[in-house]
Amino acid sequence: FSPKGALMFDLCSDYSWRVVNSLGLPVYSVKGTNMFNLDEGPVAEHAKLFGDRLYKIETDKHSFVLRYAACHQQFAMMRNWNMSYKQLPFGAFEVADSYRLEQSGETMLCFRTRRMNMPDLHVVCNGMKAAEEWFANLDDRIYEEARKLGRDYEMLVNFSSMEAFEQHKGMLMELMKKHNKPALLHFYPEGINYYWTVNIEYHLLDDMKRAREIGTVQIDIGNAQRFGITYADEAGKAEHPIILHCAVIGTIERYLYALFDTAVQMEDGKRVGYLPIWVNPEQVRLLTVSDAHNSRAKELADRMQVTGIRVSIDDRSETVGKKVRQAKQDWCSYVVVIGDNEMTSDTLDVYDRQKNANVKMSIQELIDQVRADIGDKPFRPLYMPREMSRRVDFVDQA
């Protein structure tokens, strides 16, 4: 990722953390390794499910695989935690770099990558009733995050067996009634001892009408036993919890895919595409008419910057027309030309990309508008110099 892409990536990662910490249950954030030893029984057993999708590393003594999910590290930690039913449910969370050996021709920028970053949430539950309740809660939040982008999901529901279908049929019917839409059911071959019972893949239809999986949630009944994870029930007896696997916004890359696809579909609808301002690398760009206006632009930029706004200044020796065109090509959320009138006046002529119109407002009104647009979303400063004259000339790409 170039600086702009890296900034968007980190903001989405920050956002995924905020999402899981707003679900209403305690969440433990952890950090794990990205390499697992196949000499460990649970690792080897689970790795078999991924077959030729694993990256393997051979040393003189051991065989390792690169991490393909955060599960192993989190479960290896949990088996050493002293847990009581009183503390359940709780979540464990990590944005985990995960590696899948995708075949040639299968990869797709931002959607199917050999290295992905999964905001992996595991919810540890005491019993199937609690697991289904939290499954429904996570389903609510997954749909809510889609609605925030103006999108909707279609559900692909995977069952590990007909028995699993009968077990969770009531829950599934409630979810379908809630969303007022059907779901596509997929049944895995019978007779295989899967570690899970039901998994929902949440697909959006992209600009080319292809189904693209973004969010997901799954009920895991096997890994607690495999890794030796237990909690003490009301009688003090050791029990294996049921664990939910969930990616509320999908991988970071796939969430970016959803953001870009949403903007592309706006363009197809004859509107101007735009990104949510909190994730837009440049929220405000000030364009100076000449060097004589640089000091005023810096003054206004300083005023906005201290309020938590990413602002840049195009102070290059280019025509105003070229600066305006580039600011629009760069999808800046707000663009302001700083000339003679702006040297003494507090009223600005602001291009608002979302409205695709010029709006008169004061500097304070602009600050208030941008801050309102950002709301409670994460903030990071620019990942490049504020003044465009100081930036190296490179082709920006993800």
C-alpha positions as CSV (number, residue, x, y, z in Angstrom):
1,F,0.0,0.0,0.0
2,S,1.2,3.5,-0.8
3,P,0.8,6.2,1.9
4,K,-2.9,6.8,1.1
5,G,-3.7,3.2,0.9
6,A,-1.8,2.5,4.1
7,L,-3.7,5.3,5.9
8,M,-7.0,3.8,4.8
9,F,-5.9,0.3,5.8
10,D,-4.9,1.5,9.3
11,L,-8.1,3.5,9.8
12,C,-10.2,0.4,8.9
13,S,-8.2,-1.7,11.3
14,D,-8.8,0.9,14.0
15,Y,-12.5,0.8,13.1
16,S,-12.8,-3.0,13.3
17,W,-11.4,-2.7,16.9
18,R,-14.0,-0.2,17.8
19,V,-16.8,-2.3,16.3
20,V,-16.0,-5.4,18.4
21,N,-15.6,-3.3,21.5
22,S,-19.0,-1.8,21.1
23,L,-20.9,-5.1,21.0
24,G,-21.7,-5.2,24.7
25,L,-19.4,-7.9,25.9
26,P,-15.9,-7.9,27.4
27,V,-13.2,-8.1,24.8
28,Y,-9.6,-9.2,25.3
29,S,-7.3,-7.8,22.6
30,V,-4.3,-10.0,21.9
31,K,-1.3,-10.3,19.6
32,G,-0.2,-13.7,18.2
33,T,2.6,-15.1,16.1
34,N,2.2,-15.7,12.4
35,M,3.9,-19.2,12.4
36,F,2.7,-22.4,13.9
37,N,4.5,-25.7,14.7
38,L,3.0,-28.7,13.0
39,D,4.5,-30.9,15.8
40,E,1.6,-29.5,18.0
41,G,-1.3,-32.0,17.7
42,P,-4.2,-29.4,17.5
43,V,-2.3,-27.4,14.9
44,A,-1.6,-30.4,12.7
45,E,-5.2,-31.6,13.0
46,H,-6.7,-28.3,12.1
47,A,-4.2,-27.6,9.4
48,K,-5.4,-30.7,7.5
49,L,-8.7,-28.9,6.8
50,F,-6.8,-26.3,4.7
51,G,-4.8,-28.8,2.6
52,D,-2.8,-27.1,-0.2
53,R,-3.8,-23.6,0.9
54,L,-1.0,-23.5,3.5
55,Y,2.4,-21.9,3.3
56,K,4.8,-24.4,4.8
57,I,8.3,-23.7,6.2
58,E,10.8,-26.5,6.8
59,T,13.7,-26.1,9.2
60,D,16.3,-28.7,10.2
61,K,14.1,-29.8,13.2
62,H,10.5,-28.7,12.6
63,S,7.8,-28.0,10.1
64,F,5.8,-24.8,10.4
65,V,2.8,-23.3,8.6
66,L,2.2,-19.6,8.3
67,R,-0.9,-18.4,10.1
68,Y,-4.1,-18.8,8.2
69,A,-6.4,-17.4,10.9
70,A,-6.1,-16.1,14.5
71,C,-7.7,-19.2,15.9
72,H,-4.7,-21.2,16.9
73,Q,-3.0,-18.4,18.8
74,Q,-6.1,-17.3,20.7
75,F,-7.1,-20.9,21.5
76,A,-3.5,-21.7,22.7
77,M,-3.8,-18.7,25.1
78,M,-7.3,-19.6,26.3
79,R,-6.4,-23.1,27.3
80,N,-4.2,-21.5,30.1
81,W,-6.9,-19.1,31.2
82,N,-8.9,-19.9,34.4
83,M,-12.5,-19.2,33.3
84,S,-15.8,-19.3,35.2
85,Y,-19.3,-19.3,33.8
86,K,-19.6,-16.0,35.5
87,Q,-17.2,-14.4,33.1
88,L,-18.8,-15.8,29.9
89,P,-19.5,-14.7,27.3
90,F,-16.4,-12.8,26.4
91,G,-14.5,-12.0,23.2
92,A,-10.9,-12.4,22.1
93,F,-9.8,-10.2,19.2
94,E,-6.9,-9.6,16.9
95,V,-6.4,-8.1,13.5
96,A,-4.4,-11.1,12.4
97,D,-2.2,-11.2,9.3
98,S,-3.2,-14.5,7.7
99,Y,-1.7,-16.3,4.7
100,R,-3.5,-18.5,2.1
101,L,-1.6,-20.1,-0.8
102,E,-4.1,-19.1,-3.5
103,Q,-3.6,-20.6,-6.9
104,S,-2.5,-18.6,-10.0
105,G,-5.4,-16.7,-11.4
106,E,-7.5,-16.8,-8.2
107,T,-6.1,-13.7,-6.6
108,M,-8.0,-10.4,-6.9
109,L,-6.8,-7.0,-5.5
110,C,-8.4,-6.2,-2.2
111,F,-10.7,-9.2,-2.3
112,R,-8.8,-12.5,-2.6
113,T,-5.1,-12.1,-1.6
114,R,-2.4,-14.4,-0.4
115,R,-1.8,-12.2,2.6
116,M,-5.0,-10.9,4.3
117,N,-5.6,-9.2,7.5
118,M,-8.6,-10.6,9.5
119,P,-10.3,-8.7,12.3
120,D,-10.8,-12.1,14.0
121,L,-13.3,-12.1,16.9
122,H,-13.9,-15.2,18.9
123,V,-16.9,-15.2,21.4
124,V,-16.6,-17.8,24.1
125,C,-20.1,-19.0,25.2
126,N,-21.3,-21.3,28.0
127,G,-23.7,-23.5,26.0
128,M,-25.6,-23.5,22.7
129,K,-28.4,-21.2,23.9
130,A,-25.9,-18.5,24.6
131,A,-24.1,-19.2,21.4
132,E,-27.2,-18.8,19.3
133,E,-28.2,-15.6,21.1
134,W,-24.8,-14.1,20.4
135,F,-24.9,-15.5,16.8
136,A,-28.0,-13.4,16.3
137,N,-26.4,-10.4,18.0
138,L,-23.4,-10.6,15.6
139,D,-25.7,-11.0,12.7
140,D,-27.5,-7.8,13.6
141,R,-24.2,-5.9,13.7
142,I,-22.9,-7.4,10.5
143,Y,-26.1,-6.1,8.7
144,E,-25.8,-2.8,10.5
145,E,-22.3,-2.2,9.2
146,A,-23.5,-3.0,5.6
147,R,-26.4,-0.5,6.0
148,K,-23.9,2.2,7.1
149,L,-22.4,1.9,3.6
150,G,-25.8,2.0,2.0
151,R,-25.5,-1.7,1.1
152,D,-27.4,-4.9,1.9
153,Y,-26.3,-8.5,2.3
154,E,-27.4,-11.9,0.9
155,M,-26.9,-14.9,3.1
156,L,-25.1,-18.1,2.2
157,V,-25.7,-20.5,5.1
158,N,-23.4,-23.5,5.4
159,F,-24.3,-26.5,7.5
160,S,-21.9,-29.3,8.4
161,S,-24.8,-31.9,8.3
162,M,-28.5,-32.3,8.2
163,E,-28.4,-32.8,12.0
164,A,-26.8,-29.3,12.3
165,F,-29.5,-27.9,10.1
166,E,-32.2,-29.4,12.4
167,Q,-30.4,-28.1,15.4
168,H,-30.2,-24.5,14.2
169,K,-33.3,-24.3,12.0
170,G,-35.2,-22.2,14.5
171,M,-32.4,-19.7,14.8
172,L,-32.1,-19.5,11.0
173,M,-35.8,-19.0,10.5
174,E,-35.8,-16.1,12.9
175,L,-32.9,-14.5,11.1
176,M,-34.6,-14.8,7.8
177,K,-37.8,-13.3,9.2
178,K,-35.8,-10.4,10.7
179,H,-34.2,-9.6,7.4
180,N,-37.3,-10.4,5.4
181,K,-35.4,-12.3,2.8
182,P,-34.5,-15.9,1.8
183,A,-31.2,-17.5,2.3
184,L,-29.2,-20.0,0.1
185,L,-28.5,-23.2,2.1
186,H,-25.4,-25.3,1.5
187,F,-24.8,-28.7,3.1
188,Y,-21.4,-30.2,3.5
189,P,-20.9,-33.9,3.0
190,E,-22.2,-36.1,5.7
191,G,-20.0,-38.3,7.8
192,I,-17.1,-35.9,8.3
193,N,-16.3,-34.8,11.8
194,Y,-16.4,-31.0,11.2
195,Y,-15.4,-28.8,14.1
196,W,-18.4,-26.4,13.3
197,T,-22.1,-26.7,12.8
198,V,-23.3,-23.6,11.0
199,N,-21.6,-20.8,9.2
200,I,-23.1,-17.8,7.5
201,E,-21.3,-16.0,4.7
202,Y,-22.6,-12.4,4.1
203,H,-22.4,-11.5,0.4
204,L,-22.9,-8.2,-1.3
205,L,-23.4,-7.9,-5.0
206,D,-20.6,-5.8,-6.5
207,D,-20.6,-3.5,-9.5
208,M,-20.4,-6.5,-11.9
209,K,-23.2,-8.3,-10.0
210,R,-20.9,-10.9,-8.5
211,A,-21.5,-12.2,-5.0
212,R,-18.6,-11.2,-2.8
213,E,-18.3,-12.5,0.8
214,I,-17.5,-9.8,3.3
215,G,-18.7,-10.6,6.9
216,T,-19.0,-14.1,8.4
217,V,-20.0,-15.8,11.7
218,Q,-19.7,-19.5,12.7
219,I,-20.5,-21.8,15.6
220,D,-17.5,-23.9,16.6
221,I,-18.2,-27.0,18.8
222,G,-14.8,-28.7,18.3
223,N,-11.8,-26.5,19.0
224,A,-12.4,-26.0,22.7
225,Q,-12.0,-29.8,23.2
226,R,-9.2,-30.0,20.7
227,F,-7.2,-27.3,22.5
228,G,-8.3,-28.2,26.0
229,I,-10.2,-25.0,26.7
230,T,-12.5,-25.3,29.7
231,Y,-14.5,-23.1,32.1
232,A,-16.0,-24.0,35.5
233,D,-19.8,-24.2,35.5
234,E,-22.2,-23.5,38.4
235,A,-21.2,-26.7,40.1
236,G,-17.5,-26.2,39.6
237,K,-17.4,-28.8,36.8
238,A,-15.0,-28.3,33.9
239,E,-17.0,-27.8,30.6
240,H,-15.9,-27.0,27.1
241,P,-17.3,-23.7,25.8
242,I,-18.8,-23.2,22.4
243,I,-16.9,-20.6,20.4
244,L,-18.2,-18.2,17.8
245,H,-15.8,-17.1,15.0
246,C,-16.8,-13.8,13.5
247,A,-15.5,-11.1,11.1
248,V,-18.0,-8.3,11.5
249,I,-16.6,-6.2,8.6
250,G,-14.8,-9.0,6.9
251,T,-11.0,-8.8,6.3
252,I,-9.6,-5.3,6.1
253,E,-8.9,-5.7,2.4
254,R,-12.5,-6.8,1.8
255,Y,-13.9,-3.9,3.7
256,L,-11.8,-1.6,1.5
257,Y,-13.2,-3.5,-1.5
258,A,-16.8,-2.8,-0.2
259,L,-15.9,0.9,0.2
260,F,-14.5,1.3,-3.3
261,D,-17.3,-0.8,-4.9
262,T,-19.9,1.4,-3.2
263,A,-18.2,4.5,-4.7
264,V,-18.0,2.9,-8.1
265,Q,-21.7,2.1,-8.1
266,M,-22.4,5.7,-7.3
267,E,-20.5,6.7,-10.4
268,D,-22.6,4.2,-12.5
269,G,-25.7,5.9,-11.1
270,K,-24.5,9.2,-12.6
271,R,-23.6,10.5,-9.2
272,V,-20.1,11.6,-8.1
273,G,-18.5,8.7,-6.2
274,Y,-17.1,9.5,-2.8
275,L,-15.6,7.8,0.2
276,P,-16.8,8.2,3.8
277,I,-14.9,11.2,5.0
278,W,-13.4,9.4,8.1
279,V,-11.6,7.0,5.8
280,N,-10.7,9.5,3.0
281,P,-7.0,10.1,3.1
282,E,-7.4,13.9,2.4
283,Q,-10.5,15.3,4.0
284,V,-9.8,19.0,3.1
285,R,-7.4,20.4,0.5
286,L,-6.6,24.0,0.3
287,L,-5.4,25.3,-3.1
288,T,-3.4,28.5,-3.2
289,V,-3.6,30.9,-6.2
290,S,0.0,32.0,-5.8
291,D,2.9,31.9,-3.3
292,A,1.5,35.1,-1.7
293,H,-1.4,33.1,-0.4
294,N,0.6,30.3,1.2
295,S,0.8,31.9,4.6
296,R,-3.0,32.2,4.8
297,A,-3.5,28.6,3.7
298,K,-1.1,27.4,6.4
299,E,-2.9,29.5,9.0
300,L,-6.2,27.9,8.0
301,A,-4.7,24.4,7.8
302,D,-3.2,24.8,11.3
303,R,-6.6,25.8,12.6
304,M,-8.3,22.7,11.1
305,Q,-5.5,20.3,11.9
306,V,-5.7,20.9,15.7
307,T,-9.4,19.9,15.6
308,G,-8.5,16.4,14.2
309,I,-9.0,17.0,10.5
310,R,-6.6,15.8,7.7
311,V,-5.9,18.8,5.6
312,S,-3.4,19.3,2.8
313,I,-2.2,22.4,0.9
314,D,-1.5,22.4,-2.8
315,D,1.1,25.1,-2.8
316,R,2.7,24.0,-6.1
317,S,3.4,26.4,-9.0
318,E,0.5,25.1,-11.0
319,T,-2.6,26.8,-12.4
320,V,-5.6,26.9,-10.2
321,G,-7.5,24.9,-12.8
322,K,-5.0,22.1,-12.7
323,K,-5.0,22.1,-8.9
324,V,-8.8,21.9,-8.9
325,R,-8.9,19.0,-11.4
326,Q,-6.3,17.1,-9.4
327,A,-8.1,17.6,-6.1
328,K,-11.3,16.1,-7.7
329,Q,-9.3,13.3,-9.2
330,D,-7.8,12.6,-5.8
331,W,-11.4,12.4,-4.4
332,C,-10.7,15.1,-1.7
333,S,-13.9,15.5,0.4
334,Y,-13.7,19.3,0.6
335,V,-11.7,21.6,-1.7
336,V,-11.1,25.3,-1.0
337,V,-9.3,27.8,-3.3
338,I,-7.3,30.4,-1.3
339,G,-6.9,33.7,-3.2
340,D,-7.0,37.4,-2.5
341,N,-10.6,37.4,-1.1
342,E,-9.7,34.7,1.4
343,M,-6.7,36.6,2.8
344,T,-9.0,38.8,4.8
345,S,-12.4,37.2,4.6
346,D,-13.6,34.3,6.9
347,T,-16.1,33.2,4.2
348,L,-14.9,30.4,2.0
349,D,-16.1,29.0,-1.3
350,V,-16.0,25.2,-0.6
351,Y,-16.4,22.4,-3.1
352,D,-18.3,19.6,-1.3
353,R,-17.7,16.3,-3.2
354,Q,-20.6,14.5,-1.6
355,K,-23.0,17.2,-2.8
356,N,-20.9,17.8,-6.0
357,A,-21.5,21.5,-5.4
358,N,-19.8,24.7,-4.2
359,V,-21.0,25.9,-0.9
360,K,-20.4,29.2,1.0
361,M,-19.3,28.7,4.6
362,S,-17.1,30.2,7.2
363,I,-13.9,28.4,8.3
364,Q,-15.6,27.5,11.6
365,E,-18.6,26.1,9.7
366,L,-16.3,24.0,7.5
367,I,-14.6,22.7,10.6
368,D,-17.9,21.9,12.2
369,Q,-19.2,20.2,9.1
370,V,-16.1,18.0,8.7
371,R,-16.1,17.1,12.3
372,A,-19.8,16.2,12.1
373,D,-19.1,14.0,9.0
374,I,-16.3,12.2,10.9
375,G,-18.4,11.7,14.0
376,D,-16.9,9.1,16.4
377,K,-15.0,7.3,13.7
378,P,-11.2,6.7,14.1
379,F,-8.7,9.4,13.2
380,R,-5.1,9.3,12.1
381,P,-3.0,12.2,10.7
382,L,-1.7,12.4,7.1
383,Y,0.8,9.7,6.1
384,M,2.6,12.2,3.9
385,P,3.7,15.8,4.0
386,R,0.9,18.3,4.3
387,E,2.3,20.6,1.6
388,M,2.1,19.0,-1.8
389,S,5.3,20.9,-3.0
390,R,7.2,18.6,-0.5
391,R,5.8,15.3,-1.8
392,V,7.7,13.1,-4.1
393,D,6.1,12.6,-7.5
394,F,4.8,9.0,-7.6
395,V,1.9,7.2,-9.1
396,D,-0.5,6.5,-6.2
397,Q,-1.8,3.0,-6.1
398,A,-3.0,0.5,-3.5
